């Protein structure tokens, strides 16, 4: 009851701010709170002539950090709020006034228990960037290395905790009262958002994400790198990384003036995103121009690793198969993959969904190559979700947003080239390795290893079950029966063990021979 009263009061205050920006429509469209919507209409500001999404973005900026992050998350949900609003929220600026120098230095000294002068030979008090969660300062370490120091805003955890509880409460109301929106899993989406924010509010997690991405990307020669983390100068509220000197990736004139080729940079962007998504299943999910720089060698350098995406192996396979089906215009295969993945309920018509896939893809696939948008294709698929009761897949929404932002960067570099065409050789090589004979051998080796690894556990459980048979509190068996079962157990254990290790040896040998060819 107390939680309801607290959140209702907060919701009414939000309604007033939404009314001032003429953005009460969000309550009405989602059917969240009739009372808040009514109060909002009462104080509604005179119409400004701005689009819905622009008005909502302005209101979210006024509401503070958690709402700015929420708006950015909603920008991936065109299926929920529509394309126009989603596009406007995608431009939501995460810029806030910086906090004071005294507070900055106090946070650093509180984290490391020593004066700032003992950590840094130079420390610029004016931040180079100030966002909703943190701000960044340039500094020089005592041993002369130039670094970027990211510091969390004071009391940011408490502010987010209050608003995140409100978001969960609203999502619960939507799931209970708005039956048509249940398939969109609002509560799960909010919890995913809450989890991502949790990682952003502890900069050690961002440092770990940057380190993991750096280790992954070093395995590929894709012209993409990540600044090194200074772990000795990193804590929960402070993150220190190597300083990045570079040109913002959207400053094409400066790139050309530095005798760098925008087309080569575009190719590196395509290859690096493909490697992150499909080879590792771990990708930078906030690749807007403000987070991407081009160094003097023409390599792309990424910063800000607070928002990262993960795709498990099956999801990568499904996405690759769906994209391949669209490219080959095999819409039945696209539909079958959706059913196999469980994205579409089994009771729905495969033929009808095949027809829907064709209807979505034909207008896009028929365009000139440089105009084809993979992100738009995936976004259109989400649009037909309601008709087939497809459940929302939060990890795929994050991927679709990342693709859309990266395509936008690509068009800035060269509007006449398609970045996915540039990644085609890598895609083909990856497909052959995972869908061809070689892929089947690798898959068999993986399953053979899993079988051999799990056998001891299975046999231990089997033995425990037999012991329970002879337990006074369990099922009573005659001693002769127990002896017979024990003998059978040993025989089957030996057979399964030999079978498992033989299978593992054979598939490993085949895989090795295939790789050496």
N, C-alpha and C positions, 0 to 999 in steps of 0.2 A: 504493500500500500504506500509506504514511504517513498519507494523507488518510483511508483507511478506518479505521485504528487510532484516529486522533484523533476522528473522528466517532462511532465505536462507543463509545469511552469517554464522550463527551459524551452519547450516547443513553442509556447506562446510568445516568448521573447524572440525566438527565431522567426516566427510568423510576422512579427512587427517589422523586423529588418527586411524580410522578403517583400513585405508590402511596400516598404520605402523604395525598393528597386523594381516594383511591379513584377515580382517573380512568384506570386502566390500560386500560380498555376501548377507548381510541382506538387503541392498538397492535393490539389484537385485531381490532377492526372493519376496520382498514385493512390488516391482515396485513403490517405493516412489518418488525418484527423479533421473531421467536419468542423469542430470547434475552432481549431487553429486556422482553417481555411476561411471560416466566417469572419474571424477577427482580422485576418489578413485583408479580406475584401473591404472591411470597414475602413481600414487605414491605407488602402491602396493608393499609391502615388499616381498622379496623372500620367497617362501613357507618354512614353518618351520617343516612340518610333523605333526603338532598338529591337533586335530579334530576341526571341525567348532565351536562347542560349547566352546571348550577351548580357541580358538582365540577370539571369541566374548566376553567371560568372562573377558579376560585380557584387551580388549579394554574398556569395561564398567568400569572396575576398574580405568583405567586411566582417564576416562571422569568425574568421581566424584560421590558424594553422590546420586544425583537424578537418575543417570544411574545405579548405583549399585542396588538401590531399584527397578528400572524398570526391570533390569535383573532378580531379584528375583521374580517379578510379572510374567514375561514372562516364568519362569520355570514351571508355571501352565498351559501354553498354548501349550501343545504338538500338539493340533489340528491346531495351527497356524505356529509353527516353527519346528515341528517334535520331536519325542521321544529323539533322541540322543542329540540334542542341548538343549532341555528342561532339560534333566538329568544333563548335564554339568553346565547349569546355576543354577540348584538347589544346586550345590556345591560352588556357588559364595560367596566368603568370604567378610563379611561386617566389615573389619578391616582397620582402617586408623591411621596414626600417631596422637598421642595426641596433644592437644593444650596446651599452656604454663600454668604454675602455676599462673602467674600474671593474665592472662585472666580468669582462673577458679575462682579465688577469687574475681575478679572484678565483674563477672556476679552474683555471690551469693550475694555480698554486694549491688549491684544495685537492685536486686530483693527484698531484705528484709530491705534495708536501715539501716543496722547495721553491724559492723565488723564481720568477720567470727569467730573470737575468742569469740564473745558473743553468737554465735549459737552452736558452737562445741568446746568441751574441747580438742579434738584431731581431726586433719584432715590430712589424708595422701595425700601429693601433687602428688604422682605418682599414676595414675589411674590403677585400676584393669582390665579395659576394655575400648577400644576406638573404636567406630564404626562410621558409616557415618553421623549419626544425633547427637549423644551424646556420652559422656564418663562417666564412673562411678568411684567414689572414696569411699574409706572406711573412716568412721568417727565415733566419739563418741560424743554424745550429752552432754550438760552441766550437765544433770542429770544422766549420766553414761550409756546410752543405745547405743549399737553398731548398726550403720545404714549404708545403702548404699545410696550415694548421686549421682543422675544422673543429668548431666548438658548438655543443648543443646550447640552445636557448635556455635561460634559467626558468625553472618551474614548468618546463614543457611536458614532462611526464604527467604531472597532475592535471594539466589542461587537457591532454589527450585522453587520460583515463575517464574524465567526466564526459567528454563528447563521445567517446567510443561506447560507453554504457548506453548513451542515448541512441546511438545508431543500432545497437543490438536490440534495444527495446522497440524501436520503430520497425525493424525487420521482423520481429516476432509478431507485431500487430498485423503487418502485411500478410504474413503466412497464415495467420488465423482468420483474417477477415476478407482478404482479396484472393479468392480461389484461383482466378485466372493468372495470378502472378506466382503461384507456388512452384511451378515448374522452373522458374528462373532462380530458385534457391536463394532468395534474398538473405536469409540468415547465414547460409554457408558463404555467400559472397562477402558479407560484412565480417564474418569471422576470418576469412582469408585476408581481407583488408586489415583487420586488427592484427593479424599475425605479421603482415608485412611492415606495419607501423612499429610493432614491437622490435623488429630487427633494426629499424631506422633509429630508434630511441636508445640503442646501445651501440656506440660506434665501434666496439670490438667486433660485432657481427659484420659491419660494413668492411672493416679491415680484413676479416677472414674471407669475405666474398671477393674482395679485390685480389687477395693472395691466391685463392682458388682459381679465379678467372685467369690470372697471370700465368699460373702453372699450366693450365689447360692450353692457353693460346700459344705458349712457347713451343708446343709440339708441331705447330703448323706455320709455314712460311706465308703468312697472309698480310703482312704489313700493318699489323694492329698490335698495340701494346698497352700495358697498364702500368701506372706509376708504382714504384716500390713503396711498400709500407714501412715506416719507421716504428717498429713495434715497441722499442724502448720509450718512445714518446707518444704512445697510444694508450687510452684507457676508456672507461665507459662513456665519458663525456668529451673526450679529446681524441681526434684522429690526426696523425701526422703522416704525410706522404711526400714523396719526391715532387718537387715543383715542376710544372709543365710549362715550357716555353713553346708556344705554337700559335698558329693562325686559326681563328674560329672556322669550322668547316663550311659554314655558309657564306664566308667572305671570299667569293670566287675571284674577285678582282685582285685581292691581296695574294691569293694562291697563284694566280697567273703571273703577277709581278715578281714572285719569288722563283720563277722559272719551273714551277711544278705543274704537272699535267692533271687537270680535274678528272679526266676519264680514268686515269690510273688510280686515283684516289677512290673513285666510284667503284672500280673493280675490287679494290681492297675492302671497301665497306661491305660489298656483296659476299665476298669470300669469307670474311671474318664472321658475319652474322650467320651464314650457313654452317660454318664450323662449330660455332657456339651452340646453335639450336640442334643440329642433327648429329654431330659427332659426340658432343659432350652432354647435351640436354641441360645445359646451364648457361644462361645468356643474360647479358645486360639488357634490362627491360625499360630503360629510360634514355634511349639514344637520341634525344633531341639535340639541336645544334649547340646549345649552351654547354653540353657535356662532351662535345667532340672537338678535338683540335688536330691540326696537321703540323707535324714538326718539320725541321729543315730538310729531312731526308724524304719527305713526302709520305711518311707513315702516319696512321691515325692513332691518336692517343685519347683514351676515354678517361673520364673522371666521374665521381659520384656513383657509388655502388650500393646505394641504399635500397634500390628496387631491382631485384634480380628475379629471373624466372627459371623454373625447372620443369622439364618434361621427362617422364619415365620412358623406358625403351619402347613399350607398346604404343604410347602416344606418338612418339617420333615415327614409328612405322606407319601408324594410321594416317598421320598428316602427310607423310611422303606418298603413301598410296592414293590418298584423296587428290593431292596435287597432280600426281602422275596420271590419274584417271581423267582429270579435267583437261590436261595438256593433250592427251590422246583422244579426247572427246568420247571416252568410254563412260557414259553417265550411269550405266547399270553398275559398273564396278565401283564408282563413287558411292552409289546408294548402298551396295552390299557392304562396303567398308564401314559406313555409318551404322548399319545394323550389327555387324560383327563387333564393332567397338562398344556397342551398347548405347550409342548416342541417341538412337531412335528406338522407341519401345517395339518389341517384337510383334505386337498385335497390329501394327500399322502396315499399310500396303507398300510392298517393295516397288511395284510398278508405278504407283502414284508418286512415290518419293523420287524414283528415277526421272519421271517427267518433270518434277519440281527442280531437280538438279540441272536438267537441260535448260529449263526456262530461266534459271538464274545465270547460268554460265554463257549461253549463246551470245547475249549482247556484249559480254566482256571479252570472250575469246575471239569474237569477230573483229575486234578493234585492231588498228596497227600495233605492231609489237611494242613500240615505245610507250603506248598508252595503256597497256595491260597492267592492272594492279592486282597482285596476288592478295594483298591485304583487303582490297575491295571485294574480291571474290569470296574470301572467307567471311567478310562482313555480310555479304548478301546471303550466304548460307544461314547465318544466324537469324536473318529476317524471316525465313520460312519456318523457323523453329516452332512458332506458336501453333501452326496448322498441324504439325506432326508430334506435338507434345515433347519435343526434344528438351532434355534437361541441360541446364547451363553447365559449361565446363570452364571454370574460372581460369585454369592454366592456359587454355586455348584463347580465351579473351585477351590475356596478357600478351600472348604471342602475336595475335592479330594487331593489337595496338603497336607493338614494337615494329612489326613489318610496315605498318602504315606510316609511322614516324620516319623510319629508315628510307622508305620510298620517297617521302617528302624531301629528305636530305639529298637523295639521289637526283631528283628532278632539279634541285638547286644547282647541283654540280653540272649536270647536262640533261636538259629536258628531252633530248632526242635519243637517249639511250635507256635501255631497260636493264636495271641492275640484276634481275633474275636470269636474264640471258647470259650475262657475264659469269654467273655462277654455274651455268649449265654443265661444264665439264666436271666440276666437283660433284654436282648432284648425280650425274651419270655414273661416276666412279663409285660413289657411295651406294647407289642403287644396285650396281653389279655386285658389290661386296656383301650386300645384305639381302638381296632378293634372288641372286643367281645361285649357281652350284656352290661357289665358294662360300656364299652366305649360308647356305643350307648346312655345309660342313661345320662352319663356325657355330651355327645354332645347335647342331647336334653335339658338338664338343661342350658347349655351355650347359646343355641339359644333362649330358653324361657326367660332367663334373658335379652338377647339383645332385644327381642321383647318388654318386659315390659319397658325397659329403653328408647326405641325409641318411644313408643306410645305418650308421651306428646309432643314430637317434631312434630310428624306426625299430631296430632290433632291441634297443634298451626298453622301449615302450612295450614291445611284445613280451619281453622277459618279465616286466613288471606286471603285465596282465596275467601271465601264468602264475606268478607268485600270489596274486590276489585270489586266483582260483583255489589255492590251498590255504588261504587265510581263514581262521575260525569265524571271522565276521563276514566272510564272503560266501561264495558258492562252495559247497562241500563236494569233494571228489574223492574217489577211492585212490589209495597210493599207486595202484597199478595204472590208473588213468593218468595220474600226474606224471609218472615215469614215461608213459607213451608219448604224452604231449611234449615233455622235455626233449625226448629223442627227436621227435618231428621238428621241434624248434631248431635244434642244432643242425639238422640236415638242411632245412630251408634257409637258415642263416648262411651256411656255407655256399649253398647254390646261388643265393641272391648276391652275396659278396663277390663270388667269382664272376658272376654275370655283370655286375656293376663295374668292376675293375677292368674286365675284358672290353666292355663297351667303351669305357673311357680311353683305354689304350688304343683301340682301333680308330675312334674318331679323332684323337689327338694326332696319331700317325698320319691319317688322311689330311688333316688340316695342315700339318707340317709339310707334307709332300706338295700340297696345292700351293702353299705360300712360296715354296722354293722354286716353283715352276716359273 
